[in-house]
Amino acid sequence: MILRDRNHPSVFIWSIGNEEWAIEGNITGARIATTMQDFVKRLDPTRRVTYAHSGWGSGISDVQDVMGFNYIFNGDIDRQHARFPQQPAIGTEETTSRSSRGIFNDNPGRAHLAPTDRTPGGRSLEDGFKFYAARPFLSGIFYWTGFDYRGEPHPFGWRR
């Protein structure tokens, strides 16, 4: 995939993982991430590498090229930046408040939700924008939508 797509204009960064809870905060994760990053850079030395964290501490976050943050409420992003001020960072996953396209009234039978804040801790789409805009060391944010697919269509389950 890296060799095939390394010259594609939409590829600006490579990812080596997403939310590997058992290893992201320890030395095993750091060793695996270092090996994977080195391999990716051998195949494409022109782009940086990230990993999407669900929480962080010592481990992968200590060795990764570009810090990837999943959800601003999962850890202390400012503390991570203070520890590694030269480490670029990106929002790899953030909530979109569990709202649907063009739906303005709840209809659970059809899995429709009005676009209101339904996130843990009262976070909203706007909170993510404001948080990232206030921190120039964060290069951007990816919003995880969670509708019309089998992954995590909260709060409804996937149906055929």
Backbone torsions as a table, in degrees:
resi	resn	phi	psi	omega
1	MET	NA	-43.9	-179.8
2	ILE	-64.4	-46.5	178.1
3	LEU	-63.4	-41.2	-178.9
4	ARG	-65.5	-43.2	-170.7
5	ASP	-104.6	5.2	-173.8
6	ARG	-63.0	-20.9	178.3
7	ASN	-104.5	9.5	179.4
8	HIS	-74.7	133.5	-175.4
9	PRO	-64.8	-21.0	-179.4
10	SER	-84.8	-9.9	179.5
11	VAL	-87.8	115.2	178.8
12	PHE	-118.7	-14.4	-179.8
13	ILE	-157.1	149.5	176.0
14	TRP	-105.2	148.7	176.5
15	SER	-117.5	137.4	178.9
16	ILE	-103.8	1.3	178.4
17	GLY	169.1	171.4	-178.9
18	ASN	-148.8	118.3	172.4
19	GLU	50.0	58.5	173.1
20	GLU	-92.2	79.0	-169.9
21	TRP	-55.8	-34.3	-175.5
22	ALA	-71.0	-21.3	-174.7
23	ILE	-126.7	-11.3	-172.0
24	GLU	-67.2	-22.9	-177.7
25	GLY	-106.8	25.9	-179.6
26	ASN	-142.9	177.0	-175.7
27	ILE	-64.8	-32.9	177.4
28	THR	-60.5	-46.6	177.8
29	GLY	-62.1	-41.2	179.2
30	ALA	-61.5	-42.4	179.6
31	ARG	-66.1	-44.4	178.8
32	ILE	-63.0	-45.2	-179.3
33	ALA	-62.1	-41.3	178.6
34	THR	-61.9	-46.4	178.9
35	THR	-60.8	-45.9	-178.6
36	MET	-66.1	-42.5	178.2
37	GLN	-61.4	-44.2	179.0
38	ASP	-60.1	-40.9	179.3
39	PHE	-64.7	-46.8	179.1
40	VAL	-59.0	-44.0	-178.1
41	LYS	-68.9	-26.6	173.8
42	ARG	-67.7	-36.8	-179.8
43	LEU	-79.7	-33.5	179.3
44	ASP	-145.0	91.1	-178.8
45	PRO	-76.1	-1.9	-176.1
46	THR	-89.9	-13.4	-177.0
47	ARG	-123.4	153.9	178.3
48	ARG	-84.3	171.9	-175.4
49	VAL	-128.5	139.3	178.2
50	THR	-127.4	170.3	171.6
51	TYR	-140.5	136.6	-176.6
52	ALA	-92.6	109.8	-176.5
53	HIS	-88.2	140.1	171.7
54	SER	-95.6	-12.6	178.7
55	GLY	-173.7	164.4	-177.2
56	TRP	-152.8	173.1	-177.5
57	GLY	171.4	-156.1	177.6
58	SER	-67.6	136.0	-177.4
59	GLY	147.1	-130.0	-178.5
60	ILE	-58.9	-37.8	-178.3
61	SER	-62.3	-20.8	178.8
62	ASP	-79.4	-21.5	-172.4
63	VAL	-119.2	-10.2	-174.0
64	GLN	-76.2	151.8	-177.1
65	ASP	-66.2	-54.5	178.6
66	VAL	-123.6	122.7	-179.7
67	MET	-71.0	127.8	176.9
68	GLY	-111.0	122.5	-178.5
69	PHE	-105.1	125.7	171.8
70	ASN	-102.8	109.2	175.2
71	TYR	72.6	122.3	-176.1
72	ILE	-67.4	-16.2	-179.8
73	PHE	-91.7	2.0	-176.9
74	ASN	-87.2	-7.7	-178.9
75	GLY	-177.5	-173.9	-177.0
76	ASP	-101.5	93.8	-177.6
77	ILE	-63.7	-39.7	179.0
78	ASP	-64.1	-37.7	178.0
79	ARG	-65.7	-42.7	177.7
80	GLN	-60.4	-42.5	179.1
81	HIS	-65.1	-37.1	177.9
82	ALA	-66.0	-36.4	178.6
83	ARG	-69.7	-38.3	-175.8
84	PHE	-132.2	71.5	-174.5
85	PRO	-64.0	-21.9	180.0
86	GLN	-91.5	-4.4	-178.1
87	GLN	-82.0	116.8	175.5
88	PRO	-62.4	155.3	-177.9
89	ALA	-143.3	152.2	-179.2
90	ILE	-145.0	149.8	174.3
91	GLY	-84.2	105.0	-175.3
92	THR	-85.5	-18.4	177.5
93	GLU	-162.4	129.6	177.0
94	GLU	-144.6	160.6	-174.9
95	THR	-80.9	152.9	174.8
96	THR	-114.2	24.7	176.7
97	SER	65.3	17.6	175.5
98	ARG	52.8	49.2	176.8
99	SER	-112.3	158.2	-177.5
100	SER	-108.1	163.4	-179.5
101	ARG	-71.7	121.2	173.0
102	GLY	66.8	15.9	-179.9
103	ILE	-104.9	128.3	-176.8
104	PHE	-123.1	1.4	176.1
105	ASN	-136.3	142.2	176.6
106	ASP	-68.9	136.5	173.5
107	ASN	-147.0	83.9	-176.0
108	PRO	-56.7	-32.7	179.1
109	GLY	-61.6	-27.7	177.7
110	ARG	-106.8	7.1	-178.8
111	ALA	60.6	40.8	177.0
112	HIS	-103.3	137.8	176.5
113	LEU	-130.8	137.3	173.8
114	ALA	-68.9	152.0	-176.7
115	PRO	-76.7	72.9	176.7
116	THR	-116.4	165.1	-178.9
117	ASP	-71.6	114.6	179.6
118	ARG	-125.8	23.9	-173.8
119	THR	-90.3	156.1	176.6
120	PRO	-61.4	135.5	177.0
121	GLY	75.6	8.5	176.6
122	GLY	77.7	19.6	177.9
123	ARG	-76.2	147.8	178.4
124	SER	-129.9	172.9	176.6
125	LEU	-55.4	-43.8	-179.5
126	GLU	-63.1	-36.9	178.6
127	ASP	-58.9	-42.2	178.3
128	GLY	-62.1	-46.9	178.4
129	PHE	-58.3	-47.8	-178.7
130	LYS	-63.3	-43.1	-179.5
131	PHE	-59.7	-49.1	-178.5
132	TYR	-70.0	-36.7	179.2
133	ALA	-65.2	-30.5	-178.5
134	ALA	-79.9	-5.4	-176.3
135	ARG	-126.5	95.0	-176.5
136	PRO	-63.7	-14.8	177.8
137	PHE	-77.5	-10.3	176.9
138	LEU	-94.2	124.8	-170.7
139	SER	-85.7	-12.9	-179.5
140	GLY	167.0	-178.7	-174.7
141	ILE	-146.2	139.4	177.0
142	PHE	-111.0	126.7	179.0
143	TYR	-97.4	126.3	178.6
144	TRP	-86.8	117.9	-171.0
145	THR	-85.3	-47.3	174.2
146	GLY	72.1	34.3	171.4
147	PHE	-135.8	156.3	177.0
148	ASP	60.6	35.0	175.2
149	TYR	-156.4	170.9	-172.1
150	ARG	-85.2	-9.3	-175.2
151	GLY	-63.3	-88.6	-176.4
152	GLU	-131.7	68.0	-177.1
153	PRO	-82.3	63.3	-176.0
154	HIS	-68.7	145.6	0.2
155	PRO	-92.3	8.3	-178.9
156	PHE	-99.6	152.2	175.7
157	GLY	-82.7	162.7	179.0
158	TRP	-75.4	137.9	177.7
159	ARG	-129.1	152.1	174.3
160	ARG	-85.4	NA	NA
